[in-house]
Structures are given as structure tokens and as C-alpha cells.
Amino acid sequence: MQKSPLTYRDAGVDIDAGDALVDAIKPLAKRTLRDGVLAGIGGFGALFEVPKRYKEPVLVSGTDGVGTKLKLAFEWDRHDTVGIDLVAMSVNDVLVQGAEPLFFLDYFACGKLAVGTATQVIGGVAQGCEQAGCALIGGETAEMPGMYPAGEYDLAGFAVGAVEKSGIIDGRNIQPGDAVIGLASSGAHSNGYSLVRKIIARTPAAELPLTLDGKDFRSAVMAPTRIYCKPVLQALAQHTIKGMAHITGGGLSENIPRVLPEGVQCVLQPSTWGQTELFAWLQREGGIDDAEMRRTFNCGVGFVLVVAASDADAVLATLRAQGESGWIIGTITARPTADAHQVRYSA
């Protein structure tokens, strides 16, 4: 018996849908173009020339995903902001070393390509790139039947930035007496969502709050990660910043030590920035102790800068002028040899 001929579509892959997505993405990517882009979406490789204003450019790269926050995107049918999360997680990491994000590439994988959903997601990626000032110059869409449940997808991406070799920020000059500045987060960003989802799942729907921090409940939970690049780069152009930390997985307790040199510790005062309604609800509903909150969530502080105490007010004024909310949240002190903790909390 002769078998009927097969096409790729019969196997579950729709090339026409992929072409339609590329056509939908191109105008989104075009909005992100900046100096240095030589060739972007559509080629086998994206071409980018490091801007000539750099004398000794050092490339800084970062990669990440969105994590289990995507499970809520599927459940609540909210796909327009997770692309911002994707960009934010990488460009904020690159920023920590003083680098200006130059370009971004994304990877979108699914079992069956839904062009409308994918366009929303990539639209968020383009929006994130605009916020960061970097170009969306390429990516990959993979339709893989049987690899993902219906209606689900995964996201990954990476950013490349540049910094003058002499301007790399590595925290080596941080010393006792320096001030710690915290910039407000927009919510839980993209970390701790396995715990967030567990708290939501065990809370009866009728007991979920209607609003948190001035937003409806789902919007508060899904608020996209704040992108700090433009205001922090402006501060870097005007002030000396000794060290920076992006508060991601591990929270305040585990991310700040990544930029501290030996012999010092950071003493934070949580009362200086207070607790948002979102984090208060998560802590109360989950019965989470303070230590667990601080090593899981950003707790309202998404980015940290360490500066000389004499510069703190001026740096903070520059950041606020750029639209950031921030506070002096602590200080750097000498760390006793026997003390294993590099972050401590005071009343």
C-alpha cells in the first residue's frame, strides 16, 4: 500500500506561520535600531559595529530567561510584557559593570506557533530594547511539536554591551563608610515565581486581593521588570560609582555580596524604603520569615549602587531627575574576620 506524501506541516511545523511572524517582527525591531547596527533581522547572523566613540571597548555579555513567571502568563493569557522581563534580566546584569547595552537577541520556542501570541511576546522584547536603548538585531523562533504543552512556550535571550576598559566597575574600591543606594523595583520582577505561584494556588480565589499597589491583582503580580539602563548610565556620566548590583534570584542577601571586596559588609536598613503591598501580601499569605523573603525576592529594591558617602545625595538627585524612585538604604562597614555574612540588616 502506497503511503501518502507528507509535508512539514503534517509533522506539526508551519513554515508559513514562521514567515508571518518574521514579517510581524520586522517593524517592531526597526523601532529599536541604533548606531552600530549594520544588518539585523532576516540574515543568518546580525552585524553590529562597536561605536567609534569607544577608545578601548570591552564587550560585556549577559543571558537569562523569564522563568516560571511564564506559567502565569499562560494561565492568565498575558503575553505582552514577558518580553520586557526577558530583556531586563540581561541588560540590567550587563549594566552592573558599567556597560551600555548595544544589542539583544531572543530565542522563542514552542510546540505549535501561534503568530498572535508570539507577536505579543516579541513586541514586549522590542519594547524592552527601546527602554534599554539597545537594538533587537536577531533571534530564533523554534516550532517543535511534542516538546511543549499546547499554548506554552519558553523564552531565552542575551545582551551584549560595551564599556571603556578604564571605566569597568567591579567594586574593588568599595570601602567602609560608603553609602548604599537602592532603586525601587516594579514588583517581583522575574524571580521567586515558583513561590509566588504556590502562594496564589493555595489561596482561595475569593480571598485574593482585588488590588495591590494601585494595580489590579494580576497586573501587580505580572508587572514587568524595571529596566535601569538609561538613568544609571546618566548617573555614571556625572558621578563616580564604585559598585552596582542587580537584585535577581537570591534577593538582596545574595546579590549585593557579588560586588563587595573582601573585608567589608553591607548593613541595610529596610525601614528606609518600606514594604510594598505586593511583598507584604506575599509574606503574610505565605507565612514567610524575613530572612527567606530577603534571599528570595528583591523586596522592593531592584538595583543597588555603592558610592562615597559624600556623593550619595548628588547621585540620588540625578537618578530621581531621570524618573527613578530611590533611597539611601544602608552603609558599608568593615567585616569582622569571624563574620561570614556580607549583608546584615538593622532596624
The 8 nearest C-alpha neighbors of each residue, nearest first, counted from 0:
[[1, 2, 3, 4, 5, 6, 9, 10],
 [0, 2, 3, 4, 5, 6, 9, 10],
 [1, 3, 0, 4, 5, 6, 9, 10],
 [2, 4, 5, 1, 0, 6, 9, 10],
 [5, 3, 2, 6, 1, 9, 7, 10],
 [6, 4, 9, 3, 7, 10, 8, 2],
 [5, 7, 9, 8, 10, 4, 12, 11],
 [6, 8, 10, 9, 12, 11, 5, 13],
 [7, 9, 12, 11, 13, 10, 6, 14],
 [8, 10, 6, 7, 11, 5, 12, 13],
 [11, 9, 7, 8, 12, 6, 144, 5],
 [10, 12, 8, 9, 144, 13, 7, 111],
 [11, 13, 8, 7, 10, 142, 14, 144],
 [14, 12, 8, 16, 15, 11, 17, 7],
 [15, 13, 17, 16, 12, 18, 8, 7],
 [14, 16, 18, 17, 13, 19, 20, 12],
 [17, 15, 19, 13, 14, 18, 20, 114],
 [16, 18, 14, 20, 15, 19, 21, 13],
 [17, 19, 15, 21, 20, 16, 14, 22],
 [18, 20, 16, 22, 17, 21, 15, 23],
 [21, 19, 23, 17, 22, 18, 114, 24],
 [20, 22, 24, 18, 23, 19, 25, 17],
 [21, 23, 19, 20, 24, 25, 18, 26],
 [24, 22, 20, 21, 25, 19, 118, 26],
 [25, 23, 21, 27, 22, 26, 20, 28],
 [24, 26, 28, 27, 22, 23, 29, 21],
 [27, 25, 29, 28, 24, 30, 23, 22],
 [28, 26, 24, 25, 29, 30, 125, 122],
 [27, 29, 25, 30, 31, 26, 135, 125],
 [28, 30, 26, 31, 27, 32, 25, 135],
 [29, 31, 28, 27, 32, 26, 129, 125],
 [30, 32, 134, 29, 28, 129, 135, 128],
 [33, 31, 134, 29, 30, 36, 28, 34],
 [34, 32, 134, 36, 35, 31, 133, 132],
 [33, 35, 36, 50, 32, 48, 49, 37],
 [34, 36, 48, 47, 50, 49, 37, 33],
 [35, 37, 47, 34, 38, 33, 46, 48],
 [38, 36, 46, 47, 35, 39, 48, 45],
 [39, 37, 46, 45, 36, 47, 40, 136],
 [38, 40, 136, 45, 137, 46, 41, 42],
 [39, 41, 137, 136, 42, 25, 45, 38],
 [42, 40, 39, 43, 137, 21, 44, 45],
 [43, 41, 44, 40, 45, 39, 38, 137],
 [44, 42, 41, 45, 40, 137, 39, 46],
 [43, 45, 42, 46, 137, 39, 38, 41],
 [46, 44, 39, 38, 136, 137, 42, 47],
 [45, 47, 38, 37, 36, 39, 44, 48],
 [46, 48, 36, 35, 37, 49, 45, 38],
 [49, 47, 35, 50, 36, 37, 46, 34],
 [48, 50, 35, 51, 47, 53, 56, 161],
 [51, 49, 52, 35, 48, 53, 34, 47],
 [50, 52, 53, 49, 54, 48, 35, 56],
 [51, 53, 50, 54, 49, 56, 55, 163],
 [54, 52, 51, 56, 55, 50, 163, 49],
 [53, 55, 56, 52, 163, 51, 164, 50],
 [56, 54, 163, 164, 53, 57, 165, 162],
 [57, 55, 163, 53, 162, 161, 164, 54],
 [56, 58, 162, 161, 164, 163, 59, 55],
 [57, 59, 161, 160, 56, 60, 159, 162],
 [58, 60, 160, 159, 161, 93, 57, 98],
 [61, 59, 159, 158, 93, 160, 58, 62],
 [60, 62, 89, 158, 157, 93, 92, 159],
 [61, 63, 157, 89, 156, 158, 60, 64],
 [64, 62, 155, 89, 156, 88, 157, 61],
 [63, 65, 155, 85, 154, 66, 156, 62],
 [64, 66, 85, 189, 84, 68, 154, 69],
 [67, 65, 68, 64, 69, 189, 190, 192],
 [66, 68, 69, 70, 192, 193, 65, 71],
 [69, 67, 70, 192, 66, 71, 65, 189],
 [68, 70, 72, 67, 71, 66, 73, 65],
 [71, 69, 73, 67, 68, 72, 74, 151],
 [70, 72, 74, 73, 69, 68, 75, 67],
 [73, 71, 77, 69, 75, 76, 70, 74],
 [74, 72, 76, 70, 71, 75, 69, 151],
 [73, 75, 71, 72, 76, 70, 77, 69],
 [74, 76, 72, 77, 73, 71, 217, 70],
 [77, 75, 73, 72, 74, 78, 71, 116],
 [78, 76, 72, 75, 79, 73, 80, 71],
 [77, 79, 120, 72, 80, 119, 81, 76],
 [78, 80, 119, 120, 123, 77, 81, 122],
 [79, 81, 123, 83, 82, 223, 78, 84],
 [82, 80, 84, 83, 78, 79, 85, 120],
 [81, 83, 124, 123, 85, 120, 84, 80],
 [82, 84, 127, 123, 124, 80, 86, 81],
 [85, 83, 81, 224, 87, 82, 223, 86],
 [86, 84, 82, 83, 65, 87, 88, 64],
 [85, 87, 83, 84, 88, 127, 89, 90],
 [88, 86, 84, 90, 226, 89, 85, 91],
 [87, 89, 86, 85, 91, 90, 63, 84],
 [88, 90, 61, 92, 62, 87, 91, 86],
 [91, 89, 93, 87, 92, 158, 88, 100],
 [90, 92, 94, 93, 89, 87, 88, 245],
 [93, 91, 89, 90, 94, 95, 245, 61],
 [94, 92, 90, 91, 95, 98, 61, 59],
 [93, 95, 98, 91, 97, 92, 96, 90],
 [96, 94, 243, 92, 97, 93, 244, 91],
 [97, 95, 168, 94, 167, 98, 93, 169],
 [96, 98, 94, 95, 168, 167, 162, 99],
 [99, 97, 162, 94, 161, 160, 96, 93],
 [98, 100, 160, 161, 101, 94, 162, 97],
 [101, 99, 160, 133, 159, 90, 102, 98],
 [102, 100, 133, 160, 159, 99, 134, 161],
 [101, 103, 134, 133, 159, 158, 135, 100],
 [102, 104, 158, 135, 157, 134, 136, 159],
 [105, 103, 138, 137, 156, 157, 135, 136],
 [104, 106, 156, 138, 155, 139, 107, 157],
 [107, 105, 139, 155, 138, 154, 156, 140],
 [106, 108, 140, 154, 153, 139, 141, 105],
 [109, 107, 141, 153, 152, 140, 142, 106],
 [110, 108, 152, 142, 111, 147, 143, 112],
 [109, 111, 144, 143, 147, 142, 146, 145],
 [112, 110, 109, 142, 144, 113, 143, 11],
 [111, 113, 114, 142, 109, 110, 16, 117],
 [114, 112, 116, 115, 117, 111, 16, 150],
 [113, 115, 117, 116, 20, 112, 118, 16],
 [116, 114, 118, 117, 113, 119, 20, 120],
 [117, 115, 119, 118, 113, 114, 120, 78],
 [116, 118, 120, 114, 119, 115, 113, 121],
 [117, 119, 121, 115, 120, 116, 122, 114],
 [120, 118, 79, 122, 116, 117, 121, 78],
 [119, 121, 117, 123, 82, 122, 79, 118],
 [122, 120, 124, 118, 123, 119, 82, 117],
 [121, 123, 119, 125, 120, 124, 118, 126],
 [122, 124, 82, 126, 83, 80, 120, 121],
 [125, 123, 82, 121, 127, 83, 122, 126],
 [126, 124, 128, 122, 123, 127, 27, 28],
 [125, 127, 123, 129, 128, 124, 122, 130],
 [128, 126, 83, 130, 124, 129, 125, 86],
 [127, 129, 131, 125, 133, 130, 126, 132],
 [130, 128, 132, 126, 127, 131, 31, 125],
 [129, 131, 127, 128, 132, 126, 226, 229],
 [132, 130, 128, 129, 228, 133, 127, 229],
 [131, 133, 129, 130, 128, 134, 100, 229],
 [134, 132, 101, 102, 128, 100, 131, 129],
 [133, 135, 102, 31, 32, 136, 103, 33],
 [136, 134, 103, 28, 102, 137, 31, 104],
 [137, 135, 39, 40, 134, 45, 104, 103],
 [138, 136, 40, 104, 39, 45, 135, 105],
 [137, 139, 105, 104, 106, 140, 136, 40],
 [138, 140, 106, 107, 141, 105, 137, 104],
 [139, 141, 107, 108, 106, 142, 138, 17],
 [140, 142, 108, 143, 107, 139, 109, 106],
 [143, 141, 109, 110, 111, 112, 108, 12],
 [142, 144, 110, 146, 109, 141, 145, 111],
 [145, 143, 110, 11, 146, 111, 142, 12],
 [146, 144, 147, 110, 143, 148, 111, 11],
 [145, 147, 144, 110, 143, 148, 109, 142],
 [146, 148, 110, 145, 109, 151, 149, 152],
 [149, 147, 151, 150, 110, 146, 145, 152],
 [148, 150, 151, 147, 110, 111, 109, 152],
 [149, 151, 148, 73, 152, 111, 110, 109],
 [152, 150, 149, 148, 147, 73, 109, 153],
 [151, 153, 109, 108, 147, 154, 150, 107],
 [154, 152, 108, 107, 109, 155, 151, 69],
 [153, 155, 107, 64, 106, 65, 108, 152],
 [156, 154, 64, 106, 63, 105, 107, 85],
 [155, 157, 105, 104, 62, 106, 63, 64],
 [156, 158, 62, 61, 104, 103, 89, 63],
 [157, 159, 103, 61, 60, 89, 102, 90],
 [158, 160, 60, 102, 59, 101, 100, 103],
 [159, 161, 100, 101, 59, 99, 98, 58],
 [162, 160, 58, 98, 99, 57, 59, 56],
 [163, 161, 98, 57, 56, 164, 97, 167],
 [162, 164, 56, 166, 165, 55, 57, 53],
 [165, 163, 166, 55, 57, 167, 56, 162],
 [164, 166, 163, 167, 55, 162, 168, 56],
 [167, 165, 163, 164, 168, 162, 97, 96],
 [168, 166, 96, 164, 97, 165, 169, 162],
 [167, 169, 96, 97, 242, 170, 166, 241],
 [168, 170, 171, 242, 96, 167, 258, 241],
 [171, 169, 242, 258, 241, 173, 172, 259],
 [170, 172, 169, 173, 260, 259, 241, 242],
 [173, 171, 170, 241, 174, 260, 242, 169],
 [172, 174, 170, 171, 241, 177, 259, 260],
 [173, 175, 177, 172, 176, 331, 263, 332],
 [176, 174, 332, 331, 333, 177, 263, 173],
 [175, 177, 331, 332, 174, 330, 178, 308],
 [178, 176, 307, 308, 331, 175, 306, 330],
 [179, 177, 330, 308, 306, 305, 307, 329],
 [178, 180, 305, 329, 330, 328, 327, 304],
 [181, 179, 327, 304, 303, 328, 326, 305],
 [180, 182, 303, 325, 326, 300, 302, 328],
 [183, 181, 325, 302, 300, 324, 301, 303],
 [184, 182, 300, 324, 299, 301, 325, 181],
 [183, 185, 301, 300, 299, 186, 225, 182],
 [184, 186, 225, 224, 222, 183, 188, 223],
 [187, 185, 188, 184, 222, 299, 219, 220],
 [186, 188, 189, 190, 296, 297, 185, 220],
 [189, 187, 224, 186, 190, 223, 185, 222],
 [190, 188, 65, 187, 68, 84, 224, 66],
 [189, 191, 248, 192, 188, 247, 187, 296],
 [190, 192, 194, 193, 295, 296, 195, 248],
 [193, 191, 195, 194, 68, 190, 67, 196],
 [192, 194, 196, 195, 191, 67, 197, 68],
 [193, 195, 197, 192, 196, 191, 198, 285],
 [196, 194, 192, 198, 197, 193, 191, 199],
 [197, 195, 199, 193, 194, 198, 192, 200],
 [196, 198, 194, 200, 199, 195, 193, 201],
 [199, 197, 195, 196, 201, 200, 285, 194],
 [198, 200, 196, 202, 197, 201, 195, 207],
 [201, 199, 197, 198, 202, 196, 203, 195],
 [200, 202, 198, 199, 197, 203, 196, 204],
 [201, 203, 199, 200, 204, 198, 206, 207],
 [204, 202, 206, 205, 201, 207, 200, 199],
 [205, 203, 206, 207, 202, 199, 200, 208],
 [204, 206, 203, 207, 208, 202, 209, 199],
 [207, 205, 203, 204, 208, 202, 209, 199],
 [206, 208, 204, 205, 209, 202, 203, 216],
 [209, 207, 210, 216, 206, 211, 205, 215],
 [208, 210, 216, 215, 207, 211, 214, 217],
 [211, 209, 215, 216, 214, 208, 213, 212],
 [210, 212, 214, 213, 276, 277, 216, 219],
 [213, 211, 276, 214, 210, 277, 275, 219],
 [212, 214, 211, 210, 215, 219, 216, 276],
 [215, 213, 210, 211, 219, 212, 218, 216],
 [214, 216, 210, 218, 217, 209, 219, 211],
 [217, 215, 210, 219, 209, 218, 211, 214],
 [218, 216, 220, 219, 215, 221, 214, 75],
 [217, 219, 221, 215, 220, 216, 222, 214],
 [220, 218, 216, 222, 217, 214, 221, 211],
 [219, 221, 217, 218, 222, 216, 186, 187],
 [220, 222, 218, 219, 217, 223, 68, 80],
 [223, 221, 219, 218, 220, 186, 185, 224],
 [224, 222, 84, 80, 188, 83, 221, 225],
 [223, 225, 188, 84, 87, 185, 226, 189],
 [224, 226, 185, 184, 227, 223, 87, 188],
 [225, 227, 87, 228, 131, 224, 91, 130],
 [228, 226, 229, 231, 230, 225, 91, 131],
 [229, 227, 231, 131, 230, 226, 232, 94],
 [228, 230, 232, 231, 227, 233, 131, 132],
 [231, 229, 233, 321, 232, 228, 318, 227],
 [232, 230, 234, 233, 228, 229, 227, 235],
 [233, 231, 235, 229, 234, 230, 228, 236],
 [232, 234, 230, 236, 231, 235, 229, 237],
 [235, 233, 231, 237, 232, 236, 238, 317],
 [236, 234, 232, 238, 233, 237, 231, 239],
 [235, 237, 233, 234, 238, 232, 239, 231],
 [238, 236, 234, 235, 233, 239, 314, 317],
 [237, 239, 235, 234, 236, 240, 314, 310],
 [240, 238, 241, 235, 306, 237, 310, 307],
 [239, 241, 306, 242, 238, 305, 235, 304],
 [242, 240, 170, 306, 305, 173, 172, 239],
 [241, 243, 170, 305, 304, 240, 168, 169],
 [244, 242, 304, 95, 303, 305, 258, 245],
 [245, 243, 303, 255, 95, 302, 246, 254],
 [244, 246, 302, 247, 92, 91, 301, 303],
 [247, 245, 301, 250, 302, 297, 254, 251],
 [246, 248, 250, 245, 190, 249, 297, 254],
 [249, 247, 190, 250, 295, 191, 246, 296],
 [250, 248, 294, 253, 295, 247, 254, 252],
 [251, 249, 294, 296, 297, 295, 293, 248],
 [250, 252, 254, 293, 253, 297, 246, 255],
 [251, 253, 294, 250, 342, 293, 254, 255],
 [252, 254, 249, 251, 250, 255, 256, 294],
 [253, 255, 257, 256, 251, 246, 252, 250],
 [254, 256, 257, 244, 253, 258, 251, 252],
 [257, 255, 259, 258, 254, 341, 253, 342],
 [258, 256, 255, 254, 259, 253, 244, 260],
 [257, 259, 170, 256, 255, 242, 169, 244],
 [260, 258, 256, 170, 257, 261, 263, 173],
 [261, 259, 171, 170, 262, 263, 258, 173],
 [262, 260, 263, 259, 334, 264, 171, 341],
 [261, 263, 334, 333, 260, 264, 335, 336],
 [264, 262, 333, 334, 332, 261, 260, 175],
 [263, 265, 341, 334, 332, 331, 342, 333],
 [264, 266, 331, 342, 330, 341, 343, 267],
 [265, 267, 343, 329, 330, 344, 342, 331],
 [268, 266, 329, 344, 328, 345, 269, 343],
 [267, 269, 345, 270, 328, 329, 271, 344],
 [270, 268, 271, 272, 273, 267, 328, 346],
 [271, 269, 273, 268, 272, 346, 274, 328],
 [272, 270, 269, 328, 268, 273, 326, 327],
 [271, 273, 270, 269, 326, 274, 328, 299],
 [272, 274, 270, 271, 269, 275, 299, 298],
 [275, 273, 279, 278, 276, 299, 272, 298],
 [274, 276, 277, 278, 279, 299, 273, 212],
 [275, 277, 279, 211, 212, 278, 280, 274],
 [278, 276, 280, 275, 279, 211, 281, 212],
 [277, 279, 281, 280, 275, 276, 282, 298],
 [278, 280, 276, 282, 277, 281, 283, 275],
 [281, 279, 283, 277, 278, 282, 284, 276],
 [282, 280, 278, 284, 279, 283, 285, 277],
 [283, 281, 287, 279, 285, 280, 286, 284],
 [282, 284, 280, 286, 285, 281, 279, 287],
 [285, 283, 281, 286, 282, 280, 198, 202],
 [286, 284, 287, 282, 283, 281, 198, 280],
 [285, 287, 283, 284, 282, 288, 281, 198],
 [288, 286, 282, 285, 291, 292, 289, 283],
 [287, 289, 291, 290, 292, 286, 282, 293],
 [288, 290, 292, 291, 293, 287, 282, 294],
 [289, 291, 293, 292, 288, 294, 287, 252],
 [290, 292, 294, 293, 288, 289, 295, 287],
 [293, 291, 289, 295, 290, 294, 296, 288],
 [292, 294, 290, 250, 291, 295, 251, 296],
 [293, 295, 250, 249, 252, 291, 292, 296],
 [296, 294, 250, 249, 292, 293, 191, 291],
 [297, 295, 250, 298, 292, 293, 191, 294],
 [296, 298, 250, 300, 299, 246, 301, 251],
 [299, 297, 296, 300, 278, 293, 274, 292],
 [298, 300, 184, 297, 183, 301, 186, 275],
 [301, 299, 183, 184, 297, 182, 181, 298],
 [302, 300, 184, 246, 183, 297, 182, 245],
 [301, 303, 245, 182, 246, 244, 300, 181],
 [304, 302, 181, 244, 243, 180, 182, 245],
 [303, 305, 243, 180, 242, 179, 306, 181],
 [306, 304, 179, 242, 241, 178, 243, 180],
 [307, 305, 240, 178, 241, 177, 311, 308],
 [306, 308, 177, 310, 309, 178, 311, 305],
 [307, 309, 178, 177, 311, 310, 306, 176],
 [308, 310, 307, 311, 312, 306, 313, 177],
 [311, 309, 307, 308, 313, 312, 314, 306],
 [312, 310, 314, 308, 313, 309, 315, 306],
 [311, 313, 315, 314, 310, 316, 309, 308],
 [312, 314, 316, 315, 311, 310, 317, 238],
 [315, 313, 317, 311, 316, 312, 310, 318],
 [314, 316, 318, 312, 313, 317, 311, 319],
 [317, 315, 313, 319, 314, 318, 320, 312],
 [318, 316, 320, 314, 315, 319, 234, 313],
 [319, 317, 315, 321, 320, 316, 323, 230],
 [318, 320, 323, 322, 316, 321, 317, 324],
 [319, 321, 317, 318, 322, 316, 323, 315],
 [322, 320, 318, 319, 230, 323, 317, 233],
 [323, 321, 319, 320, 324, 318, 230, 317],
 [324, 322, 319, 318, 321, 325, 182, 320],
 [325, 323, 183, 182, 319, 322, 326, 318],
 [326, 324, 182, 181, 183, 323, 315, 180],
 [325, 327, 181, 328, 180, 272, 182, 271],
 [328, 326, 180, 179, 329, 181, 178, 325],
 [327, 329, 268, 180, 326, 271, 267, 179],
 [330, 328, 267, 179, 266, 268, 327, 178],
 [329, 331, 178, 179, 266, 177, 265, 176],
 [330, 332, 265, 175, 177, 176, 264, 266],
 [333, 331, 175, 264, 263, 176, 334, 265],
 [332, 334, 263, 175, 262, 264, 335, 331],
 [333, 335, 263, 262, 264, 332, 336, 338],
 [336, 334, 338, 337, 333, 262, 263, 339],
 [335, 337, 338, 334, 262, 339, 333, 263],
 [336, 338, 335, 339, 334, 340, 262, 341],
 [339, 337, 335, 336, 340, 334, 341, 264],
 [340, 338, 337, 341, 336, 335, 334, 342],
 [341, 339, 342, 338, 343, 264, 334, 256],
 [340, 342, 264, 256, 265, 339, 343, 263],
 [343, 341, 265, 340, 264, 252, 266, 344],
 [342, 344, 266, 267, 265, 341, 340, 345],
 [345, 343, 267, 266, 268, 342, 346, 269],
 [344, 346, 268, 267, 266, 343, 269, 270],
 [345, 268, 270, 344, 269, 267, 271, 266]]
